[in-house]
Amino acid sequence: MDERNNNEKRKRLWKGGRKPKNDPAVYRYSISLNAADNARFLSLFEKSGMKVKAHFITACIFQKTVKTVKIDKAAMDYYMRLTTLYGQFRAVGVNYNQIVKLLYRNFSEKKAAAYLYRLEKQTAQMAVLCQRIIKLTEEFEAKYLGKDR
């Protein structure tokens, strides 16, 4: 008898399962769509970025604002490559300074000047390339990102 009372007390204290909602959604509605309407619905749902179709439908019915997020993969890819290229240009600048110091430390004035002349030619080509990259970036931003300078 004593054991039975303990089991009943444990059952009353332990509330298993989920906590009940204050205002549960119990009313359900069903709609039917043809193929064209379904395709349109699915494309709108995907553009919204929502994860639950029921939440999307509810937002549309009650005219709540539905955010649409559009990610331009080309712009992201271009930005990532440009960032990588910028990092490489910085590394070249650091290496450039180190090479000039090494040339003057390890070679005679005449030989160092000859090497520096070659280095200056390459640097001029790199500066032209850098200007082209800047121009292309400005064109890309104006065309795809809507930025005007």
MIRO-455733 format. One line per 2 residues: number of its first residue (from 1); for each residue y, z, x of N, C-alpha, C, O. Coordinates in nm, 3 decimals. Example, Ala and Ser with C-alpha at 12.3 -4.5 7.8 and 13.67 -1.06 7.14 Angstrom:
1) -0.569:0.780:1.319:-0.450:0.780:1.230:-0.330:0.780:1.320:-0.332:0.846:1.424 | -0.225:0.708:1.285:-0.106:0.714:1.367:0.003:0.787:1.290:0.114:0.804:1.341 $
This chain:
1) -0.119:0.000:0.081:0.000:0.000:0.000:0.125:0.000:0.086:0.222:-0.071:0.059 | 0.121:0.081:0.189:0.235:0.093:0.279:0.262:-0.041:0.349:0.376:-0.083:0.366 $
3) 0.154:-0.106:0.389:0.164:-0.235:0.457:0.222:-0.342:0.364:0.301:-0.425:0.408 | 0.185:-0.339:0.240:0.233:-0.435:0.141:0.384:-0.421:0.120:0.454:-0.521:0.108 $
5) 0.435:-0.299:0.115:0.578:-0.273:0.099:0.657:-0.326:0.219:0.766:-0.380:0.203 | 0.602:-0.310:0.337:0.668:-0.361:0.459:0.679:-0.513:0.455:0.783:-0.568:0.491 $
7) 0.573:-0.582:0.412:0.575:-0.728:0.402:0.681:-0.774:0.302:0.752:-0.871:0.328 | 0.691:-0.707:0.191:0.790:-0.743:0.089:0.932:-0.721:0.142:1.021:-0.801:0.115 $
9) 0.953:-0.614:0.216:1.085:-0.588:0.274:1.121:-0.697:0.375:1.235:-0.743:0.378 | 1.025:-0.738:0.458:1.049:-0.843:0.558:1.085:-0.975:0.489:1.174:-1.046:0.535 $
11) 1.015:-1.006:0.380:1.042:-1.130:0.308:1.183:-1.130:0.250:1.250:-1.233:0.251 | 1.227:-1.017:0.200:1.361:-1.008:0.143:1.469:-1.018:0.251:1.574:-1.076:0.226 $
13) 1.445:-0.965:0.369:1.543:-0.969:0.478:1.549:-1.106:0.543:1.657:-1.152:0.580 | 1.436:-1.172:0.557:1.433:-1.302:0.625:1.461:-1.412:0.527:1.387:-1.431:0.430 $
15) 1.568:-1.486:0.552:1.604:-1.599:0.467:1.576:-1.725:0.547:1.658:-1.766:0.629 | 1.465:-1.784:0.524:1.428:-1.904:0.598:1.497:-2.028:0.543:1.543:-2.028:0.429 $
17) 1.504:-2.132:0.625:1.561:-2.259:0.582:1.710:-2.269:0.608:1.770:-2.185:0.674 | 1.766:-2.376:0.553:1.909:-2.399:0.570:1.992:-2.309:0.481:1.946:-2.259:0.378 $
19) 2.114:-2.291:0.524:2.209:-2.217:0.444:2.254:-2.309:0.330:2.290:-2.424:0.357 | 2.252:-2.264:0.206:2.291:-2.353:0.095:2.441:-2.386:0.101:2.523:-2.302:0.138 $
21) 2.475:-2.512:0.062:2.614:-2.556:0.061:2.687:-2.494:-0.058:2.626:-2.464:-0.160 | 2.818:-2.476:-0.043:2.898:-2.420:-0.152:2.910:-2.518:-0.268:2.901:-2.479:-0.384 $
23) 2.929:-2.647:-0.235:2.945:-2.750:-0.337:2.853:-2.866:-0.303:2.898:-2.967:-0.248 | 2.726:-2.855:-0.335:2.633:-2.961:-0.296:2.656:-3.090:-0.376:2.692:-3.086:-0.493 $
25) 2.633:-3.204:-0.309:2.644:-3.333:-0.375:2.511:-3.363:-0.444:2.412:-3.393:-0.378 | 2.511:-3.354:-0.578:2.388:-3.372:-0.653:2.391:-3.496:-0.742:2.289:-3.535:-0.798 $
27) 2.507:-3.557:-0.756:2.518:-3.675:-0.841:2.496:-3.800:-0.756:2.561:-3.819:-0.653 | 2.404:-3.884:-0.800:2.368:-4.004:-0.725:2.393:-4.127:-0.809:2.373:-4.126:-0.931 $
29) 2.437:-4.234:-0.741:2.461:-4.361:-0.807:2.391:-4.469:-0.728:2.371:-4.456:-0.607 | 2.353:-4.575:-0.796:2.282:-4.685:-0.731:2.355:-4.815:-0.763:2.395:-4.838:-0.877 $
31) 2.371:-4.900:-0.662:2.432:-5.032:-0.684:2.340:-5.138:-0.626:2.259:-5.110:-0.538 | 2.354:-5.259:-0.675:2.276:-5.371:-0.623:2.373:-5.478:-0.575:2.471:-5.509:-0.643 $
33) 2.346:-5.533:-0.459:2.430:-5.637:-0.401:2.349:-5.763:-0.377:2.230:-5.756:-0.348 | 2.415:-5.878:-0.390:2.346:-6.001:-0.352:2.356:-6.017:-0.200:2.418:-5.935:-0.133 $
35) 2.297:-6.122:-0.147:2.290:-6.140:-0.002:2.429:-6.152:0.061:2.454:-6.092:0.166 | 2.518:-6.227:-0.001:2.652:-6.248:0.056:2.732:-6.117:0.054:2.795:-6.082:0.154 $
37) 2.727:-6.045:-0.058:2.799:-5.918:-0.067:2.741:-5.815:0.030:2.815:-5.736:0.089 | 2.610:-5.815:0.045:2.546:-5.721:0.137:2.588:-5.750:0.281:2.616:-5.658:0.357 $
39) 2.593:-5.878:0.318:2.635:-5.914:0.453:2.779:-5.870:0.477:2.813:-5.819:0.584 | 2.865:-5.892:0.376:3.005:-5.850:0.388:3.016:-5.698:0.399:3.092:-5.645:0.481 $
41) 2.938:-5.627:0.315:2.937:-5.480:0.320:2.894:-5.430:0.458:2.958:-5.341:0.515 | 2.786:-5.488:0.511:2.736:-5.443:0.641:2.836:-5.470:0.753:2.850:-5.389:0.845 $
43) 2.905:-5.585:0.746:3.004:-5.614:0.851:3.122:-5.517:0.842:3.172:-5.472:0.945 | 3.166:-5.485:0.721:3.273:-5.386:0.705:3.228:-5.248:0.752:3.305:-5.175:0.814 $
45) 3.104:-5.213:0.723:3.049:-5.084:0.767:3.044:-5.076:0.919:3.081:-4.974:0.976 | 3.000:-5.183:0.985:2.992:-5.184:1.132:3.131:-5.175:1.193:3.150:-5.105:1.293 $
47) 3.229:-5.244:1.135:3.366:-5.240:1.187:3.428:-5.102:1.174:3.512:-5.064:1.254 | 3.386:-5.027:1.072:3.444:-4.896:1.048:3.406:-4.797:1.157:3.481:-4.704:1.186 $
49) 3.290:-4.817:1.218:3.245:-4.724:1.320:3.182:-4.597:1.264:3.142:-4.509:1.340 | 3.172:-4.588:1.133:3.108:-4.471:1.072:2.957:-4.479:1.092:2.902:-4.588:1.109 $
51) 2.893:-4.365:1.089:2.749:-4.361:1.112:2.668:-4.352:0.983:2.551:-4.390:0.981 | 2.729:-4.303:0.876:2.659:-4.283:0.749:2.719:-4.375:0.643:2.839:-4.372:0.617 $
53) 2.634:-4.457:0.583:2.680:-4.554:0.483:2.738:-4.483:0.361:2.835:-4.531:0.303 | 2.680:-4.371:0.322:2.728:-4.298:0.205:2.872:-4.251:0.227:2.954:-4.256:0.136 $
55) 2.903:-4.205:0.347:3.039:-4.160:0.376:3.135:-4.279:0.373:3.249:-4.265:0.327 | 3.090:-4.394:0.421:3.173:-4.514:0.419:3.202:-4.557:0.276:3.316:-4.589:0.242 $
57) 3.100:-4.558:0.191:3.117:-4.598:0.051:3.211:-4.502:-0.020:3.299:-4.545:-0.096 | 3.194:-4.373:0.004:3.281:-4.273:-0.058:3.426:-4.293:-0.015:3.518:-4.283:-0.096 $
59) 3.446:-4.320:0.114:3.582:-4.343:0.164:3.644:-4.466:0.100:3.763:-4.466:0.068 | 3.564:-4.570:0.080:3.616:-4.692:0.016:3.649:-4.669:-0.130:3.751:-4.716:-0.179 $
61) 3.564:-4.597:-0.201:3.586:-4.573:-0.345:3.713:-4.492:-0.368:3.793:-4.524:-0.455 | 3.730:-4.387:-0.291:3.844:-4.298:-0.310:3.964:-4.337:-0.226:4.058:-4.260:-0.213 $
63) 3.961:-4.456:-0.170:4.069:-4.515:-0.092:4.118:-4.425:0.020:4.238:-4.415:0.046 | 4.025:-4.361:0.085:4.060:-4.286:0.205:4.074:-4.387:0.317:4.017:-4.496:0.311 $
65) 4.149:-4.352:0.418:4.167:-4.446:0.528:4.037:-4.457:0.607:3.974:-4.357:0.642 | 4.000:-4.579:0.635:3.880:-4.606:0.713:3.927:-4.667:0.844:3.990:-4.773:0.847 $
67) 3.895:-4.600:0.952:3.936:-4.649:1.083:3.841:-4.759:1.127:3.719:-4.748:1.112 | 3.897:-4.865:1.182:3.814:-4.968:1.243:3.849:-4.972:1.390:3.966:-4.984:1.426 $
69) 3.750:-4.964:1.472:3.768:-4.964:1.617:3.707:-5.092:1.671:3.589:-5.120:1.651 | 3.790:-5.168:1.740:3.742:-5.294:1.797:3.755:-5.283:1.948:3.864:-5.265:2.002 $
71) 3.643:-5.295:2.015:3.641:-5.287:2.160:3.622:-5.427:2.215:3.525:-5.496:2.184 | 3.717:-5.468:2.297:3.712:-5.601:2.357:3.636:-5.590:2.489:3.687:-5.537:2.588 $
73) 3.513:-5.640:2.488:3.427:-5.629:2.606:3.486:-5.706:2.724:3.475:-5.662:2.839 | 3.549:-5.821:2.697:3.608:-5.901:2.805:3.721:-5.824:2.873:3.733:-5.825:2.996 $
75) 3.804:-5.757:2.793:3.914:-5.679:2.850:3.862:-5.563:2.932:3.915:-5.533:3.039 | 3.757:-5.496:2.882:3.699:-5.385:2.957:3.639:-5.433:3.089:3.657:-5.369:3.193 $
77) 3.568:-5.544:3.083:3.506:-5.600:3.203:3.613:-5.639:3.305:3.599:-5.612:3.424 | 3.718:-5.704:3.257:3.827:-5.746:3.345:3.893:-5.624:3.409:3.922:-5.625:3.529 $
79) 3.917:-5.521:3.330:3.979:-5.398:3.381:3.892:-5.333:3.488:3.942:-5.288:3.590 | 3.761:-5.327:3.463:3.671:-5.266:3.561:3.670:-5.343:3.692:3.672:-5.284:3.800 $
81) 3.666:-5.476:3.682:3.667:-5.558:3.803:3.800:-5.546:3.877:3.803:-5.543:4.000 | 3.909:-5.540:3.803:4.040:-5.526:3.865:4.051:-5.392:3.937:4.109:-5.385:4.045 $
83) 3.997:-5.287:3.877:3.998:-5.155:3.940:3.918:-5.157:4.070:3.960:-5.100:4.170 | 3.803:-5.223:4.068:3.720:-5.235:4.188:3.794:-5.313:4.296:3.792:-5.275:4.413 $
85) 3.858:-5.421:4.255:3.934:-5.503:4.349:4.049:-5.424:4.410:4.077:-5.435:4.530 | 4.116:-5.345:4.329:4.226:-5.262:4.378:4.175:-5.163:4.483:4.240:-5.141:4.585 $
87) 4.060:-5.104:4.459:4.000:-5.012:4.556:3.968:-5.082:4.687:3.985:-5.025:4.795 | 3.920:-5.205:4.678:3.889:-5.281:4.799:4.017:-5.315:4.875:4.018:-5.311:4.998 $
89) 4.125:-5.347:4.805:4.252:-5.375:4.872:4.303:-5.251:4.945:4.356:-5.261:5.056 | 4.288:-5.135:4.885:4.329:-5.011:4.952:4.247:-4.989:5.078:4.301:-4.949:5.181 $
91) 4.117:-5.016:5.069:4.030:-4.999:5.187:4.071:-5.095:5.298:4.069:-5.059:5.415 | 4.108:-5.217:5.260:4.152:-5.316:5.360:4.281:-5.267:5.426:4.297:-5.283:5.547 $
93) 4.371:-5.209:5.348:4.496:-5.156:5.405:4.470:-5.047:5.506:4.534:-5.043:5.611 | 4.378:-4.958:5.476:4.343:-4.851:5.570:4.281:-4.911:5.697:4.315:-4.871:5.808 $
95) 4.189:-5.007:5.678:4.125:-5.071:5.793:4.227:-5.147:5.877:4.216:-5.150:6.000 | 4.324:-5.208:5.813:4.429:-5.284:5.882:4.503:-5.193:5.980:4.522:-5.229:6.096 $
97) 4.544:-5.076:5.933:4.614:-4.981:6.021:4.527:-4.937:6.138:4.574:-4.926:6.251 | 4.400:-4.913:6.110:4.308:-4.870:6.217:4.289:-4.980:6.320:4.282:-4.952:6.440 $
99) 4.281:-5.106:6.276:4.260:-5.218:6.368:4.381:-5.235:6.459:4.365:-5.258:6.578 | 4.502:-5.224:6.404:4.623:-5.238:6.486:4.627:-5.131:6.594:4.658:-5.160:6.709 $
101) 4.595:-5.008:6.558:4.593:-4.900:6.658:4.489:-4.927:6.766:4.516:-4.908:6.884 | 4.369:-4.971:6.724:4.263:-4.998:6.822:4.300:-5.115:6.914:4.270:-5.110:7.033 $
103) 4.363:-5.217:6.860:4.402:-5.332:6.943:4.497:-5.290:7.054:4.478:-5.328:7.169 | 4.597:-5.213:7.021:4.694:-5.171:7.123:4.635:-5.068:7.220:4.678:-5.059:7.334 $
105) 4.538:-4.992:7.174:4.476:-4.892:7.261:4.376:-4.956:7.358:4.371:-4.915:7.474 | 4.296:-5.055:7.313:4.185:-5.106:7.393:4.210:-5.240:7.463:4.132:-5.279:7.549 $
107) 4.319:-5.311:7.426:4.343:-5.442:7.487:4.481:-5.446:7.549:4.567:-5.363:7.522 | 4.498:-5.546:7.635:4.629:-5.565:7.696:4.726:-5.614:7.589:4.685:-5.654:7.479 $
109) 4.858:-5.612:7.622:4.961:-5.653:7.526:4.939:-5.797:7.480:4.951:-5.828:7.361 | 4.905:-5.885:7.576:4.891:-6.027:7.545:4.770:-6.053:7.454:4.780:-6.127:7.356 $
111) 4.659:-5.991:7.487:4.538:-6.009:7.407:4.555:-5.947:7.268:4.513:-6.004:7.168 | 4.616:-5.830:7.263:4.640:-5.762:7.135:4.731:-5.847:7.047:4.710:-5.856:6.926 $
113) 4.832:-5.910:7.108:4.924:-5.995:7.032:4.851:-6.116:6.974:4.877:-6.157:6.861 | 4.759:-6.173:7.052:4.682:-6.289:7.005:4.596:-6.251:6.884:4.590:-6.323:6.785 $
115) 4.529:-6.136:6.894:4.449:-6.089:6.781:4.535:-6.056:6.659:4.497:-6.083:6.545 | 4.651:-5.996:6.685:4.740:-5.963:6.575:4.791:-6.089:6.506:4.813:-6.088:6.385 $
117) 4.811:-6.197:6.581:4.855:-6.323:6.523:4.751:-6.373:6.423:4.785:-6.417:6.313 | 4.623:-6.367:6.462:4.514:-6.406:6.370:4.511:-6.316:6.247:4.493:-6.362:6.134 $
119) 4.529:-6.188:6.272:4.527:-6.091:6.163:4.642:-6.115:6.066:4.626:-6.100:5.945 | 4.758:-6.153:6.118:4.873:-6.182:6.033:4.847:-6.304:5.944:4.888:-6.306:5.828 $
121) 4.779:-6.405:5.997:4.745:-6.523:5.917:4.656:-6.483:5.799:4.680:-6.523:5.686 | 4.555:-6.405:5.828:4.465:-6.359:5.722:4.539:-6.271:5.620:4.513:-6.277:5.500 $
123) 4.631:-6.190:5.670:4.708:-6.103:5.581:4.796:-6.186:5.488:4.810:-6.153:5.370 | 4.855:-6.293:5.541:4.938:-6.381:5.458:4.854:-6.445:5.348:4.899:-6.455:5.234 $
125) 4.732:-6.488:5.381:4.643:-6.545:5.280:4.608:-6.440:5.174:4.601:-6.470:5.055 | 4.585:-6.319:5.220:4.551:-6.213:5.127:4.670:-6.179:5.036:4.650:-6.146:4.919 $
127) 4.792:-6.187:5.088:4.911:-6.161:5.006:4.926:-6.267:4.898:4.963:-6.236:4.785 | 4.897:-6.394:4.931:4.902:-6.501:4.832:4.798:-6.475:4.722:4.825:-6.490:4.603 $
129) 4.679:-6.436:4.765:4.573:-6.405:4.670:4.613:-6.288:4.580:4.587:-6.290:4.460 | 4.675:-6.189:4.638:4.721:-6.072:4.561:4.825:-6.115:4.457:4.821:-6.066:4.344 $
131) 4.917:-6.203:4.492:5.017:-6.251:4.397:4.951:-6.326:4.281:4.993:-6.313:4.166 | 4.847:-6.405:4.312:4.774:-6.477:4.207:4.706:-6.378:4.113:4.706:-6.398:3.991 $
133) 4.649:-6.273:4.169:4.582:-6.172:4.087:4.682:-6.104:3.995:4.654:-6.080:3.878 | 4.800:-6.072:4.048:4.903:-6.009:3.966:4.946:-6.101:3.853:4.963:-6.057:3.740 $
135) 4.964:-6.230:3.884:5.004:-6.328:3.782:4.897:-6.340:3.674:4.929:-6.342:3.555 | 4.769:-6.350:3.716:4.660:-6.359:3.619:4.651:-6.234:3.531:4.624:-6.243:3.412 $
137) 4.675:-6.119:3.591:4.671:-5.993:3.515:4.782:-5.991:3.411:4.760:-5.949:3.297 | 4.902:-6.035:3.449:5.012:-6.039:3.353:4.982:-6.136:3.239:5.009:-6.106:3.123 $
139) 4.925:-6.252:3.272:4.888:-6.349:3.167:4.782:-6.291:3.075:4.789:-6.307:2.953 | 4.683:-6.223:3.133:4.576:-6.162:3.054:4.631:-6.056:2.960:4.595:-6.051:2.842 $
141) 4.719:-5.970:3.013:4.777:-5.864:2.930:4.861:-5.923:2.817:4.856:-5.872:2.704 | 4.937:-6.029:2.845:5.019:-6.090:2.741:4.933:-6.156:2.634:4.963:-6.148:2.515 $
143) 4.825:-6.222:2.676:4.741:-6.298:2.583:4.647:-6.209:2.502:4.639:-6.223:2.380 | 4.577:-6.119:2.568:4.471:-6.041:2.501:4.511:-5.900:2.462:4.460:-5.847:2.364 $
145) 4.600:-5.839:2.536:4.635:-5.700:2.506:4.770:-5.689:2.437:4.808:-5.581:2.394 | 4.843:-5.801:2.426:4.969:-5.802:2.355:5.081:-5.732:2.428:5.177:-5.689:2.364 $
147) 5.072:-5.717:2.559:5.177:-5.651:2.636:5.274:-5.756:2.690:5.232:-5.859:2.742 | 5.401:-5.728:2.676:5.505:-5.814:2.733:5.580:-5.736:2.839:5.612:-5.618:2.821 $
149) 5.607:-5.801:2.948:5.678:-5.732:3.057:5.822:-5.769:3.056:5.899:-5.722:3.140 $
